[in-house]
Amino acid sequence: MHLLIVTVIFVLIISLLKAIHSSIWIPHRIQRHFQRQGISGPGYRLITGNSTEISRMHIEALSKPISPVDHDILHRTAPFYHRWSRVYGKTFLYWF
């Protein structure tokens, strides 16, 4: 019985370490790697990435009317790219 408890605790600790590694350390390392090359972007948010911000921008873009004579639809179809490319440059890093 004692061995079973130790095994379960060991498995839980390993699982926790793997979750921390994949959700905190790897994104931090990727962001640092790209920043060294001069590529920036909106910051990483744990679990959701930038998905909530992208969804909010998309809903906001769909609520505004589009001009029938304007063929520039990037601000409507990919509002996050339209906004972040002006802030961070043509190449930037964002998280899903």
ABEGO torsion letter per residue (X at the ends): XAAAAAAAAAAAAAAAAAAAAAAAAAAAAAAAAAAAAGBBEBBBBBGAEAAAAAAAAAAAAAABBBBAABABAAAAABAAAAAAAAAAEABBBBBX
